[in-house]
């Protein structure tokens, strides 16, 4: 017997189609409150993201993108 997992939006209760939707992660400044995650539809994520700000990706850039002319100096 096969089983299917159905995602439902935590905000509206609508079913989220396969391959769609987003997870919103809320981390409080007070670490004792922990971290919360919400599963939402694409439309709900866009509405909430419009009120926020864009954040750069973390981590080191790849060598080729970080120093494009380093190979020319050798």
PDB file with SEQRES, HELIX, SHEET and CRYST1 records, atoms N, CA, C and O in Angstrom:
SEQRES   1 A   74  UNK UNK UNK UNK UNK UNK UNK UNK UNK UNK UNK UNK UNK          
SEQRES   2 A   74  UNK UNK UNK UNK UNK UNK UNK UNK UNK UNK UNK UNK UNK          
SEQRES   3 A   74  UNK UNK UNK UNK UNK UNK UNK UNK UNK UNK UNK UNK UNK          
SEQRES   4 A   74  UNK UNK UNK UNK UNK UNK UNK UNK UNK UNK UNK UNK UNK          
SEQRES   5 A   74  UNK UNK UNK UNK UNK UNK UNK UNK UNK UNK UNK UNK UNK          
SEQRES   6 A   74  UNK UNK UNK UNK UNK UNK UNK UNK UNK                          
HELIX    1 AA1 UNK A   31  UNK A   33  5                                   3    
HELIX    2 AA2 UNK A   42  UNK A   51  1                                  10    
HELIX    3 AA3 UNK A   63  UNK A   66  1                                   4    
SHEET    1 AA1 2 UNK A   7  UNK A   8  0                                        
SHEET    2 AA1 2 UNK A  15  UNK A  16 -1                                        
SHEET    1 AA2 2 UNK A  22  UNK A  27  0                                        
SHEET    2 AA2 2 UNK A  35  UNK A  40 -1                                        
CRYST1    1.000    1.000    1.000  90.00  90.00  90.00 P 1           1          
ATOM      1  N   UNK A   1       0.841  -1.173   0.000  1.00  0.00           N  
ATOM      2  CA  UNK A   1       0.000   0.000   0.000  1.00  0.00           C  
ATOM      3  C   UNK A   1       0.892   1.243   0.000  1.00  0.00           C  
ATOM      4  O   UNK A   1       1.793   1.358   0.831  1.00  0.00           O  
ATOM      5  N   UNK A   2       0.651   2.153  -0.906  1.00  0.00           N  
ATOM      6  CA  UNK A   2       1.420   3.384  -1.010  1.00  0.00           C  
ATOM      7  C   UNK A   2       0.797   4.471  -0.138  1.00  0.00           C  
ATOM      8  O   UNK A   2      -0.416   4.511   0.070  1.00  0.00           O  
ATOM      9  N   UNK A   3       1.651   5.338   0.357  1.00  0.00           N  
ATOM     10  CA  UNK A   3       1.173   6.463   1.161  1.00  0.00           C  
ATOM     11  C   UNK A   3       1.602   7.761   0.500  1.00  0.00           C  
ATOM     12  O   UNK A   3       2.653   7.826  -0.138  1.00  0.00           O  
ATOM     13  N   UNK A   4       0.803   8.772   0.651  1.00  0.00           N  
ATOM     14  CA  UNK A   4       1.101  10.069   0.068  1.00  0.00           C  
ATOM     15  C   UNK A   4       1.055  11.111   1.173  1.00  0.00           C  
ATOM     16  O   UNK A   4       0.092  11.167   1.938  1.00  0.00           O  
ATOM     17  N   UNK A   5       2.088  11.934   1.259  1.00  0.00           N  
ATOM     18  CA  UNK A   5       2.130  13.010   2.233  1.00  0.00           C  
ATOM     19  C   UNK A   5       1.555  14.271   1.600  1.00  0.00           C  
ATOM     20  O   UNK A   5       1.983  14.683   0.522  1.00  0.00           O  
ATOM     21  N   UNK A   6       0.601  14.869   2.262  1.00  0.00           N  
ATOM     22  CA  UNK A   6      -0.038  16.083   1.756  1.00  0.00           C  
ATOM     23  C   UNK A   6       0.372  17.240   2.648  1.00  0.00           C  
ATOM     24  O   UNK A   6       0.170  17.202   3.862  1.00  0.00           O  
ATOM     25  N   UNK A   7       0.957  18.284   2.032  1.00  0.00           N  
ATOM     26  CA  UNK A   7       1.312  19.486   2.785  1.00  0.00           C  
ATOM     27  C   UNK A   7       0.140  20.448   2.793  1.00  0.00           C  
ATOM     28  O   UNK A   7      -0.525  20.642   1.775  1.00  0.00           O  
ATOM     29  N   UNK A   8      -0.109  21.048   3.950  1.00  0.00           N  
ATOM     30  CA  UNK A   8      -1.192  22.013   4.102  1.00  0.00           C  
ATOM     31  C   UNK A   8      -0.596  23.284   4.677  1.00  0.00           C  
ATOM     32  O   UNK A   8       0.240  23.225   5.579  1.00  0.00           O  
ATOM     33  N   UNK A   9      -1.018  24.435   4.164  1.00  0.00           N  
ATOM     34  CA  UNK A   9      -0.529  25.716   4.630  1.00  0.00           C  
ATOM     35  C   UNK A   9      -0.897  25.925   6.094  1.00  0.00           C  
ATOM     36  O   UNK A   9      -2.033  25.682   6.502  1.00  0.00           O  
ATOM     37  N   UNK A  10       0.085  26.381   6.882  1.00  0.00           N  
ATOM     38  CA  UNK A  10      -0.159  26.671   8.285  1.00  0.00           C  
ATOM     39  C   UNK A  10      -0.926  27.979   8.468  1.00  0.00           C  
ATOM     40  O   UNK A  10      -1.449  28.238   9.552  1.00  0.00           O  
ATOM     41  N   UNK A  11      -1.000  28.799   7.436  1.00  0.00           N  
ATOM     42  CA  UNK A  11      -1.701  30.078   7.543  1.00  0.00           C  
ATOM     43  C   UNK A  11      -3.151  29.949   7.086  1.00  0.00           C  
ATOM     44  O   UNK A  11      -4.068  30.311   7.823  1.00  0.00           O  
ATOM     45  N   UNK A  12      -3.366  29.434   5.870  1.00  0.00           N  
ATOM     46  CA  UNK A  12      -4.720  29.403   5.310  1.00  0.00           C  
ATOM     47  C   UNK A  12      -5.392  28.034   5.390  1.00  0.00           C  
ATOM     48  O   UNK A  12      -6.617  27.944   5.307  1.00  0.00           O  
ATOM     49  N   UNK A  13      -4.615  26.983   5.548  1.00  0.00           N  
ATOM     50  CA  UNK A  13      -5.183  25.641   5.570  1.00  0.00           C  
ATOM     51  C   UNK A  13      -5.376  25.042   4.185  1.00  0.00           C  
ATOM     52  O   UNK A  13      -5.920  23.944   4.061  1.00  0.00           O  
ATOM     53  N   UNK A  14      -4.939  25.744   3.137  1.00  0.00           N  
ATOM     54  CA  UNK A  14      -5.051  25.231   1.768  1.00  0.00           C  
ATOM     55  C   UNK A  14      -3.981  24.181   1.510  1.00  0.00           C  
ATOM     56  O   UNK A  14      -2.898  24.223   2.095  1.00  0.00           O  
ATOM     57  N   UNK A  15      -4.299  23.236   0.625  1.00  0.00           N  
ATOM     58  CA  UNK A  15      -3.332  22.213   0.251  1.00  0.00           C  
ATOM     59  C   UNK A  15      -2.255  22.830  -0.628  1.00  0.00           C  
ATOM     60  O   UNK A  15      -2.549  23.636  -1.511  1.00  0.00           O  
ATOM     61  N   UNK A  16      -1.005  22.449  -0.381  1.00  0.00           N  
ATOM     62  CA  UNK A  16       0.125  22.947  -1.159  1.00  0.00           C  
ATOM     63  C   UNK A  16       0.454  21.897  -2.218  1.00  0.00           C  
ATOM     64  O   UNK A  16       0.752  20.754  -1.871  1.00  0.00           O  
ATOM     65  N   UNK A  17       0.405  22.263  -3.515  1.00  0.00           N  
ATOM     66  CA  UNK A  17       0.690  21.291  -4.581  1.00  0.00           C  
ATOM     67  C   UNK A  17       2.126  20.767  -4.512  1.00  0.00           C  
ATOM     68  O   UNK A  17       3.013  21.429  -3.974  1.00  0.00           O  
ATOM     69  N   UNK A  18       2.337  19.590  -5.056  1.00  0.00           N  
ATOM     70  CA  UNK A  18       3.661  18.962  -5.097  1.00  0.00           C  
ATOM     71  C   UNK A  18       4.651  19.857  -5.834  1.00  0.00           C  
ATOM     72  O   UNK A  18       4.363  20.313  -6.941  1.00  0.00           O  
ATOM     73  N   UNK A  19       5.804  20.113  -5.239  1.00  0.00           N  
ATOM     74  CA  UNK A  19       6.837  20.934  -5.863  1.00  0.00           C  
ATOM     75  C   UNK A  19       6.614  22.425  -5.710  1.00  0.00           C  
ATOM     76  O   UNK A  19       7.403  23.215  -6.229  1.00  0.00           O  
ATOM     77  N   UNK A  20       5.576  22.829  -5.022  1.00  0.00           N  
ATOM     78  CA  UNK A  20       5.279  24.245  -4.814  1.00  0.00           C  
ATOM     79  C   UNK A  20       5.359  24.549  -3.322  1.00  0.00           C  
ATOM     80  O   UNK A  20       5.576  23.653  -2.506  1.00  0.00           O  
ATOM     81  N   UNK A  21       5.184  25.808  -2.979  1.00  0.00           N  
ATOM     82  CA  UNK A  21       5.154  26.197  -1.581  1.00  0.00           C  
ATOM     83  C   UNK A  21       6.518  26.618  -1.065  1.00  0.00           C  
ATOM     84  O   UNK A  21       7.513  26.575  -1.788  1.00  0.00           O  
ATOM     85  N   UNK A  22       6.547  27.028   0.200  1.00  0.00           N  
ATOM     86  CA  UNK A  22       7.775  27.500   0.822  1.00  0.00           C  
ATOM     87  C   UNK A  22       7.718  27.211   2.313  1.00  0.00           C  
ATOM     88  O   UNK A  22       6.651  26.972   2.877  1.00  0.00           O  
ATOM     89  N   UNK A  23       8.884  27.238   2.937  1.00  0.00           N  
ATOM     90  CA  UNK A  23       8.982  27.107   4.380  1.00  0.00           C  
ATOM     91  C   UNK A  23       9.520  28.422   4.922  1.00  0.00           C  
ATOM     92  O   UNK A  23      10.568  28.894   4.483  1.00  0.00           O  
ATOM     93  N   UNK A  24       8.817  29.007   5.860  1.00  0.00           N  
ATOM     94  CA  UNK A  24       9.246  30.256   6.481  1.00  0.00           C  
ATOM     95  C   UNK A  24       9.799  29.911   7.850  1.00  0.00           C  
ATOM     96  O   UNK A  24       9.137  29.248   8.649  1.00  0.00           O  
ATOM     97  N   UNK A  25      11.007  30.359   8.117  1.00  0.00           N  
ATOM     98  CA  UNK A  25      11.682  30.063   9.379  1.00  0.00           C  
ATOM     99  C   UNK A  25      11.764  31.337  10.202  1.00  0.00           C  
ATOM    100  O   UNK A  25      12.273  32.357   9.736  1.00  0.00           O  
ATOM    101  N   UNK A  26      11.262  31.274  11.429  1.00  0.00           N  
ATOM    102  CA  UNK A  26      11.272  32.422  12.335  1.00  0.00           C  
ATOM    103  C   UNK A  26      12.215  32.107  13.480  1.00  0.00           C  
ATOM    104  O   UNK A  26      12.003  31.148  14.222  1.00  0.00           O  
ATOM    105  N   UNK A  27      13.259  32.917  13.623  1.00  0.00           N  
ATOM    106  CA  UNK A  27      14.187  32.741  14.746  1.00  0.00           C  
ATOM    107  C   UNK A  27      14.117  34.000  15.600  1.00  0.00           C  
ATOM    108  O   UNK A  27      14.326  35.110  15.112  1.00  0.00           O  
ATOM    109  N   UNK A  28      13.825  33.813  16.861  1.00  0.00           N  
ATOM    110  CA  UNK A  28      13.695  34.924  17.796  1.00  0.00           C  
ATOM    111  C   UNK A  28      15.060  35.367  18.289  1.00  0.00           C  
ATOM    112  O   UNK A  28      15.990  34.564  18.355  1.00  0.00           O  
ATOM    113  N   UNK A  29      15.182  36.637  18.633  1.00  0.00           N  
ATOM    114  CA  UNK A  29      16.437  37.134  19.197  1.00  0.00           C  
ATOM    115  C   UNK A  29      16.668  36.530  20.578  1.00  0.00           C  
ATOM    116  O   UNK A  29      17.810  36.316  20.985  1.00  0.00           O  
ATOM    117  N   UNK A  30      15.590  36.258  21.290  1.00  0.00           N  
ATOM    118  CA  UNK A  30      15.668  35.574  22.565  1.00  0.00           C  
ATOM    119  C   UNK A  30      15.730  34.072  22.277  1.00  0.00           C  
ATOM    120  O   UNK A  30      14.717  33.469  21.922  1.00  0.00           O  
ATOM    121  N   UNK A  31      16.901  33.470  22.426  1.00  0.00           N  
ATOM    122  CA  UNK A  31      17.110  32.080  22.030  1.00  0.00           C  
ATOM    123  C   UNK A  31      16.238  31.106  22.811  1.00  0.00           C  
ATOM    124  O   UNK A  31      16.027  29.979  22.361  1.00  0.00           O  
ATOM    125  N   UNK A  32      15.733  31.510  23.961  1.00  0.00           N  
ATOM    126  CA  UNK A  32      14.902  30.606  24.755  1.00  0.00           C  
ATOM    127  C   UNK A  32      13.585  30.289  24.071  1.00  0.00           C  
ATOM    128  O   UNK A  32      12.965  29.265  24.363  1.00  0.00           O  
ATOM    129  N   UNK A  33      13.147  31.156  23.160  1.00  0.00           N  
ATOM    130  CA  UNK A  33      11.890  30.920  22.443  1.00  0.00           C  
ATOM    131  C   UNK A  33      12.061  29.914  21.317  1.00  0.00           C  
ATOM    132  O   UNK A  33      11.079  29.369  20.813  1.00  0.00           O  
ATOM    133  N   UNK A  34      13.296  29.669  20.924  1.00  0.00           N  
ATOM    134  CA  UNK A  34      13.556  28.676  19.892  1.00  0.00           C  
ATOM    135  C   UNK A  34      13.280  29.189  18.486  1.00  0.00           C  
ATOM    136  O   UNK A  34      13.258  30.394  18.238  1.00  0.00           O  
ATOM    137  N   UNK A  35      13.069  28.246  17.574  1.00  0.00           N  
ATOM    138  CA  UNK A  35      12.849  28.547  16.162  1.00  0.00           C  
ATOM    139  C   UNK A  35      11.534  27.903  15.743  1.00  0.00           C  
ATOM    140  O   UNK A  35      11.227  26.782  16.150  1.00  0.00           O  
ATOM    141  N   UNK A  36      10.760  28.613  14.930  1.00  0.00           N  
ATOM    142  CA  UNK A  36       9.483  28.103  14.418  1.00  0.00           C  
ATOM    143  C   UNK A  36       9.556  28.039  12.903  1.00  0.00           C  
ATOM    144  O   UNK A  36      10.221  28.862  12.274  1.00  0.00           O  
ATOM    145  N   UNK A  37       8.875  27.063  12.314  1.00  0.00           N  
ATOM    146  CA  UNK A  37       8.797  26.942  10.864  1.00  0.00           C  
ATOM    147  C   UNK A  37       7.346  26.836  10.439  1.00  0.00           C  
ATOM    148  O   UNK A  37       6.544  26.158  11.081  1.00  0.00           O  
ATOM    149  N   UNK A  38       7.016  27.519   9.342  1.00  0.00           N  
ATOM    150  CA  UNK A  38       5.672  27.492   8.779  1.00  0.00           C  
ATOM    151  C   UNK A  38       5.745  26.998   7.344  1.00  0.00           C  
ATOM    152  O   UNK A  38       6.614  27.423   6.583  1.00  0.00           O  
ATOM    153  N   UNK A  39       4.847  26.114   6.972  1.00  0.00           N  
ATOM    154  CA  UNK A  39       4.688  25.712   5.576  1.00  0.00           C  
ATOM    155  C   UNK A  39       3.601  26.595   4.987  1.00  0.00           C  
ATOM    156  O   UNK A  39       2.500  26.680   5.531  1.00  0.00           O  
ATOM    157  N   UNK A  40       3.911  27.258   3.866  1.00  0.00           N  
ATOM    158  CA  UNK A  40       2.970  28.190   3.254  1.00  0.00           C  
ATOM    159  C   UNK A  40       2.928  27.986   1.746  1.00  0.00           C  
ATOM    160  O   UNK A  40       3.821  27.367   1.168  1.00  0.00           O  
ATOM    161  N   UNK A  41       1.876  28.515   1.110  1.00  0.00           N  
ATOM    162  CA  UNK A  41       1.765  28.471  -0.349  1.00  0.00           C  
ATOM    163  C   UNK A  41       2.680  29.535  -0.957  1.00  0.00           C  
ATOM    164  O   UNK A  41       3.175  30.416  -0.254  1.00  0.00           O  
ATOM    165  N   UNK A  42       2.898  29.445  -2.265  1.00  0.00           N  
ATOM    166  CA  UNK A  42       3.735  30.433  -2.951  1.00  0.00           C  
ATOM    167  C   UNK A  42       3.176  31.844  -2.790  1.00  0.00           C  
ATOM    168  O   UNK A  42       3.933  32.787  -2.561  1.00  0.00           O  
ATOM    169  N   UNK A  43       1.861  31.995  -2.909  1.00  0.00           N  
ATOM    170  CA  UNK A  43       1.241  33.318  -2.815  1.00  0.00           C  
ATOM    171  C   UNK A  43       1.430  33.917  -1.419  1.00  0.00           C  
ATOM    172  O   UNK A  43       1.737  35.102  -1.287  1.00  0.00           O  
ATOM    173  N   UNK A  44       1.249  33.106  -0.388  1.00  0.00           N  
ATOM    174  CA  UNK A  44       1.427  33.598   0.983  1.00  0.00           C  
ATOM    175  C   UNK A  44       2.876  33.984   1.238  1.00  0.00           C  
ATOM    176  O   UNK A  44       3.144  34.974   1.918  1.00  0.00           O  
ATOM    177  N   UNK A  45       3.814  33.209   0.698  1.00  0.00           N  
ATOM    178  CA  UNK A  45       5.234  33.521   0.854  1.00  0.00           C  
ATOM    179  C   UNK A  45       5.579  34.838   0.161  1.00  0.00           C  
ATOM    180  O   UNK A  45       6.336  35.643   0.705  1.00  0.00           O  
ATOM    181  N   UNK A  46       5.033  35.062  -1.031  1.00  0.00           N  
ATOM    182  CA  UNK A  46       5.287  36.316  -1.743  1.00  0.00           C  
ATOM    183  C   UNK A  46       4.732  37.509  -0.967  1.00  0.00           C  
ATOM    184  O   UNK A  46       5.384  38.550  -0.880  1.00  0.00           O  
ATOM    185  N   UNK A  47       3.537  37.365  -0.405  1.00  0.00           N  
ATOM    186  CA  UNK A  47       2.936  38.456   0.371  1.00  0.00           C  
ATOM    187  C   UNK A  47       3.774  38.791   1.594  1.00  0.00           C  
ATOM    188  O   UNK A  47       3.965  39.966   1.909  1.00  0.00           O  
ATOM    189  N   UNK A  48       4.273  37.782   2.282  1.00  0.00           N  
ATOM    190  CA  UNK A  48       5.102  38.028   3.465  1.00  0.00           C  
ATOM    191  C   UNK A  48       6.483  38.551   3.084  1.00  0.00           C  
ATOM    192  O   UNK A  48       7.031  39.408   3.776  1.00  0.00           O  
ATOM    193  N   UNK A  49       7.046  38.044   1.996  1.00  0.00           N  
ATOM    194  CA  UNK A  49       8.375  38.470   1.564  1.00  0.00           C  
ATOM    195  C   UNK A  49       8.365  39.926   1.103  1.00  0.00           C  
ATOM    196  O   UNK A  49       9.379  40.613   1.220  1.00  0.00           O  
ATOM    197  N   UNK A  50       7.253  40.399   0.591  1.00  0.00           N  
ATOM    198  CA  UNK A  50       7.161  41.792   0.141  1.00  0.00           C  
ATOM    199  C   UNK A  50       7.311  42.758   1.313  1.00  0.00           C  
ATOM    200  O   UNK A  50       7.718  43.904   1.124  1.00  0.00           O  
ATOM    201  N   UNK A  51       6.988  42.306   2.508  1.00  0.00           N  
ATOM    202  CA  UNK A  51       7.086  43.155   3.699  1.00  0.00           C  
ATOM    203  C   UNK A  51       8.468  43.104   4.331  1.00  0.00           C  
ATOM    204  O   UNK A  51       8.783  43.934   5.183  1.00  0.00           O  
ATOM    205  N   UNK A  52       9.300  42.144   3.930  1.00  0.00           N  
ATOM    206  CA  UNK A  52      10.620  41.967   4.520  1.00  0.00           C  
ATOM    207  C   UNK A  52      11.711  42.561   3.660  1.00  0.00           C  
ATOM    208  O   UNK A  52      11.457  43.409   2.805  1.00  0.00           O  
ATOM    209  N   UNK A  53      12.928  42.108   3.896  1.00  0.00           N  
ATOM    210  CA  UNK A  53      14.075  42.577   3.121  1.00  0.00           C  
ATOM    211  C   UNK A  53      14.850  41.378   2.605  1.00  0.00           C  
ATOM    212  O   UNK A  53      14.784  40.289   3.176  1.00  0.00           O  
ATOM    213  N   UNK A  54      15.579  41.585   1.530  1.00  0.00           N  
ATOM    214  CA  UNK A  54      16.369  40.519   0.936  1.00  0.00           C  
ATOM    215  C   UNK A  54      17.681  40.379   1.702  1.00  0.00           C  
ATOM    216  O   UNK A  54      18.288  41.377   2.091  1.00  0.00           O  
ATOM    217  N   UNK A  55      18.115  39.140   1.918  1.00  0.00           N  
ATOM    218  CA  UNK A  55      19.339  38.877   2.655  1.00  0.00           C  
ATOM    219  C   UNK A  55      20.285  38.112   1.748  1.00  0.00           C  
ATOM    220  O   UNK A  55      19.873  37.182   1.055  1.00  0.00           O  
ATOM    221  N   UNK A  56      21.562  38.504   1.752  1.00  0.00           N  
ATOM    222  CA  UNK A  56      22.550  37.842   0.906  1.00  0.00           C  
ATOM    223  C   UNK A  56      22.787  36.417   1.364  1.00  0.00           C  
ATOM    224  O   UNK A  56      22.614  36.097   2.540  1.00  0.00           O  
ATOM    225  N   UNK A  57      23.182  35.568   0.438  1.00  0.00           N  
ATOM    226  CA  UNK A  57      23.500  34.186   0.773  1.00  0.00           C  
ATOM    227  C   UNK A  57      24.772  34.155   1.606  1.00  0.00           C  
ATOM    228  O   UNK A  57      25.662  34.987   1.432  1.00  0.00           O  
ATOM    229  N   UNK A  58      24.846  33.200   2.503  1.00  0.00           N  
ATOM    230  CA  UNK A  58      26.009  33.091   3.369  1.00  0.00           C  
ATOM    231  C   UNK A  58      27.030  32.141   2.765  1.00  0.00           C  
ATOM    232  O   UNK A  58      26.710  31.306   1.918  1.00  0.00           O  
ATOM    233  N   UNK A  59      28.259  32.290   3.221  1.00  0.00           N  
ATOM    234  CA  UNK A  59      29.309  31.370   2.794  1.00  0.00           C  
ATOM    235  C   UNK A  59      30.335  32.034   1.900  1.00  0.00           C  
ATOM    236  O   UNK A  59      30.184  33.185   1.489  1.00  0.00           O  
ATOM    237  N   UNK A  60      31.362  31.296   1.615  1.00  0.00           N  
ATOM    238  CA  UNK A  60      32.450  31.807   0.797  1.00  0.00           C  
ATOM    239  C   UNK A  60      32.088  31.688  -0.678  1.00  0.00           C  
ATOM    240  O   UNK A  60      31.472  30.709  -1.101  1.00  0.00           O  
ATOM    241  N   UNK A  61      32.471  32.684  -1.447  1.00  0.00           N  
ATOM    242  CA  UNK A  61      32.250  32.630  -2.886  1.00  0.00           C  
ATOM    243  C   UNK A  61      33.185  31.611  -3.515  1.00  0.00           C  
ATOM    244  O   UNK A  61      34.270  31.362  -2.989  1.00  0.00           O  
ATOM    245  N   UNK A  62      32.786  31.021  -4.623  1.00  0.00           N  
ATOM    246  CA  UNK A  62      33.702  30.098  -5.309  1.00  0.00           C  
ATOM    247  C   UNK A  62      34.962  30.824  -5.754  1.00  0.00           C  
ATOM    248  O   UNK A  62      34.917  32.022  -6.036  1.00  0.00           O  
ATOM    249  N   UNK A  63      36.086  30.118  -5.821  1.00  0.00           N  
ATOM    250  CA  UNK A  63      37.362  30.741  -6.187  1.00  0.00           C  
ATOM    251  C   UNK A  63      37.288  31.496  -7.494  1.00  0.00           C  
ATOM    252  O   UNK A  63      37.825  32.598  -7.606  1.00  0.00           O  
ATOM    253  N   UNK A  64      36.631  30.919  -8.481  1.00  0.00           N  
ATOM    254  CA  UNK A  64      36.579  31.555  -9.796  1.00  0.00           C  
ATOM    255  C   UNK A  64      35.810  32.873  -9.755  1.00  0.00           C  
ATOM    256  O   UNK A  64      36.142  33.792 -10.505  1.00  0.00           O  
ATOM    257  N   UNK A  65      34.797  32.993  -8.906  1.00  0.00           N  
ATOM    258  CA  UNK A  65      34.016  34.220  -8.824  1.00  0.00           C  
ATOM    259  C   UNK A  65      34.669  35.244  -7.899  1.00  0.00           C  
ATOM    260  O   UNK A  65      34.494  36.448  -8.090  1.00  0.00           O  
ATOM    261  N   UNK A  66      35.418  34.780  -6.899  1.00  0.00           N  
ATOM    262  CA  UNK A  66      36.010  35.680  -5.916  1.00  0.00           C  
ATOM    263  C   UNK A  66      37.183  36.458  -6.500  1.00  0.00           C  
ATOM    264  O   UNK A  66      37.305  37.655  -6.242  1.00  0.00           O  
ATOM    265  N   UNK A  67      38.057  35.809  -7.286  1.00  0.00           N  
ATOM    266  CA  UNK A  67      39.239  36.458  -7.843  1.00  0.00           C  
ATOM    267  C   UNK A  67      39.388  36.110  -9.317  1.00  0.00           C  
ATOM    268  O   UNK A  67      40.180  35.233  -9.662  1.00  0.00           O  
ATOM    269  N   UNK A  68      38.650  36.771 -10.183  1.00  0.00           N  
ATOM    270  CA  UNK A  68      38.686  36.402 -11.597  1.00  0.00           C  
ATOM    271  C   UNK A  68      40.010  36.696 -12.281  1.00  0.00           C  
ATOM    272  O   UNK A  68      40.366  36.011 -13.240  1.00  0.00           O  
ATOM    273  N   UNK A  69      40.757  37.710 -11.810  1.00  0.00           N  
ATOM    274  CA  UNK A  69      41.991  38.059 -12.503  1.00  0.00           C  
ATOM    275  C   UNK A  69      43.227  37.492 -11.784  1.00  0.00           C  
ATOM    276  O   UNK A  69      44.347  37.821 -12.175  1.00  0.00           O  
ATOM    277  N   UNK A  70      43.069  36.665 -10.765  1.00  0.00           N  
ATOM    278  CA  UNK A  70      44.206  36.098 -10.051  1.00  0.00           C  
ATOM    279  C   UNK A  70      45.028  35.173 -10.949  1.00  0.00           C  
ATOM    280  O   UNK A  70      46.251  35.130 -10.825  1.00  0.00           O  
ATOM    281  N   UNK A  71      44.389  34.447 -11.834  1.00  0.00           N  
ATOM    282  CA  UNK A  71      45.096  33.521 -12.721  1.00  0.00           C  
ATOM    283  C   UNK A  71      45.920  34.299 -13.759  1.00  0.00           C  
ATOM    284  O   UNK A  71      46.914  33.778 -14.265  1.00  0.00           O  
ATOM    285  N   UNK A  72      45.524  35.526 -14.079  1.00  0.00           N  
ATOM    286  CA  UNK A  72      46.255  36.311 -15.080  1.00  0.00           C  
ATOM    287  C   UNK A  72      47.560  36.869 -14.520  1.00  0.00           C  
ATOM    288  O   UNK A  72      48.487  37.143 -15.283  1.00  0.00           O  
ATOM    289  N   UNK A  73      47.649  37.041 -13.206  1.00  0.00           N  
ATOM    290  CA  UNK A  73      48.831  37.640 -12.597  1.00  0.00           C  
ATOM    291  C   UNK A  73      49.970  36.653 -12.478  1.00  0.00           C  
ATOM    292  O   UNK A  73      51.094  37.087 -12.224  1.00  0.00           O  
ATOM    293  N   UNK A  74      49.768  35.370 -12.641  1.00  0.00           N  
ATOM    294  CA  UNK A  74      50.834  34.375 -12.451  1.00  0.00           C  
ATOM    295  C   UNK A  74      51.794  34.347 -13.562  1.00  0.00           C  
ATOM    296  O   UNK A  74      52.741  33.561 -13.540  1.00  0.00           O  
TER     297      UNK A  74                                                      
END                                                                             
